[in-house]
Amino acid sequence: MNLEYTSLLVFITASFLIAVVLLLASYLLAVQQADSEKISAYECGFNPFSDARHKFDVRFYLVGILFIIFDLEVMYLFPWTLTFNKVPFFGYFSMVVFLIVLTLGFVYEWIKGALDWQ
């Protein structure tokens, strides 16, 4: 029983040591002088100007929302692929319908021009 815990302790210790070594190496080897470009504020693809409440293009919001929607929908594929052999036909068919709806939504957004930057 102790052998199982010993291997876990070795793994945790090795992981911790690797993390500490990598952090120390990046701190020691990295350039510590910040230039003006690095410390400047970056706001949604625009250089900062005037007031923070200044209006800008809504495409940044749209692309962000679309990314979140499609990212969350694709998240449902991972459990399905892990249990693919054990899923009955109804589970397979419902995921195929889900993927078709996902693809149709993506094509619709593409046709409407939501992904164009011009």
C-alpha positions as CSV (number, residue, x, y, z in Angstrom):
1,M,0.0,0.0,0.0
2,N,2.8,2.4,0.8
3,L,4.3,1.7,-2.7
4,E,1.3,3.2,-4.4
5,Y,1.6,6.4,-2.3
6,T,5.3,6.5,-2.7
7,S,5.0,6.7,-6.5
8,L,2.4,9.4,-6.1
9,L,4.7,11.4,-3.8
10,V,7.6,11.0,-6.2
11,F,5.4,12.3,-9.1
12,I,4.2,15.3,-7.1
13,T,7.8,16.1,-5.9
14,A,9.1,15.8,-9.5
15,S,6.3,18.0,-10.8
16,F,7.0,20.6,-8.2
17,L,10.7,20.7,-8.8
18,I,10.3,21.0,-12.5
19,A,7.9,23.9,-12.0
20,V,10.3,25.7,-9.7
21,V,13.2,25.1,-12.0
22,L,11.3,26.5,-15.0
23,L,10.1,29.5,-13.1
24,L,13.6,30.3,-11.8
25,A,15.1,29.8,-15.3
26,S,12.6,32.1,-16.9
27,Y,13.2,34.7,-14.3
28,L,16.9,34.5,-14.6
29,L,17.1,34.3,-18.4
30,A,14.4,36.8,-19.3
31,V,15.1,40.4,-20.2
32,Q,14.0,42.5,-17.2
33,Q,13.8,45.8,-19.0
34,A,10.3,46.7,-20.1
35,D,10.0,48.9,-23.2
36,S,7.3,51.4,-23.9
37,E,5.4,49.0,-26.1
38,K,5.2,46.3,-23.5
39,I,3.9,48.6,-20.7
40,S,1.4,50.4,-22.8
41,A,-2.3,49.8,-22.4
42,Y,-3.9,47.5,-25.1
43,E,-7.6,47.8,-25.6
44,C,-9.4,45.5,-28.0
45,G,-7.0,45.8,-30.9
46,F,-6.9,49.6,-30.8
47,N,-4.2,51.8,-29.4
48,P,-5.5,53.6,-26.4
49,F,-7.0,57.0,-27.2
50,S,-9.2,59.6,-25.4
51,D,-11.8,58.2,-23.0
52,A,-12.4,54.6,-22.1
53,R,-16.0,55.0,-23.1
54,H,-15.2,55.8,-26.7
55,K,-17.3,53.8,-29.2
56,F,-15.5,51.2,-31.3
57,D,-16.5,48.4,-33.7
58,V,-18.9,45.8,-32.5
59,R,-17.1,43.0,-34.3
60,F,-14.8,42.5,-31.4
61,Y,-17.8,41.6,-29.2
62,L,-19.4,39.5,-32.0
63,V,-16.2,37.4,-32.6
64,G,-15.8,36.9,-28.8
65,I,-19.3,35.7,-28.3
66,L,-19.1,33.4,-31.4
67,F,-15.9,32.0,-30.0
68,I,-17.4,31.3,-26.6
69,I,-20.5,29.7,-28.2
70,F,-18.7,27.4,-30.5
71,D,-16.0,26.6,-27.9
72,L,-18.7,25.5,-25.4
73,E,-20.5,23.4,-28.0
74,V,-17.3,21.6,-29.0
75,M,-16.7,20.9,-25.4
76,Y,-19.6,18.4,-25.6
77,L,-17.6,16.3,-28.1
78,F,-15.0,15.2,-25.6
79,P,-17.2,13.0,-23.3
80,W,-18.9,11.6,-26.4
81,T,-15.6,10.6,-28.0
82,L,-14.4,9.0,-24.8
83,T,-17.5,6.8,-24.5
84,F,-18.1,6.3,-28.2
85,N,-18.0,2.4,-28.1
86,K,-20.5,2.3,-25.3
87,V,-23.0,4.9,-26.7
88,P,-26.2,3.3,-28.1
89,F,-27.5,4.3,-31.5
90,F,-29.7,7.1,-30.0
91,G,-26.6,8.7,-28.5
92,Y,-24.8,8.5,-31.8
93,F,-27.7,9.9,-33.7
94,S,-28.3,12.7,-31.3
95,M,-24.6,13.8,-31.5
96,V,-24.8,13.7,-35.3
97,V,-27.8,16.0,-35.2
98,F,-26.0,18.2,-32.8
99,L,-23.0,18.4,-35.1
100,I,-25.3,19.2,-38.1
101,V,-26.9,22.0,-36.2
102,L,-23.5,23.3,-35.1
103,T,-22.2,23.2,-38.7
104,L,-25.4,24.9,-40.0
105,G,-24.9,27.7,-37.4
106,F,-21.3,28.2,-38.4
107,V,-22.2,28.3,-42.1
108,Y,-25.0,30.8,-41.3
109,E,-22.6,33.1,-39.4
110,W,-20.1,32.8,-42.3
111,I,-22.7,33.7,-44.9
112,K,-24.1,36.6,-42.9
113,G,-20.5,38.0,-42.8
114,A,-20.1,37.8,-39.0
115,L,-16.5,36.5,-39.4
116,D,-15.4,39.1,-42.1
117,W,-13.1,41.9,-40.9
118,Q,-13.7,44.3,-43.9
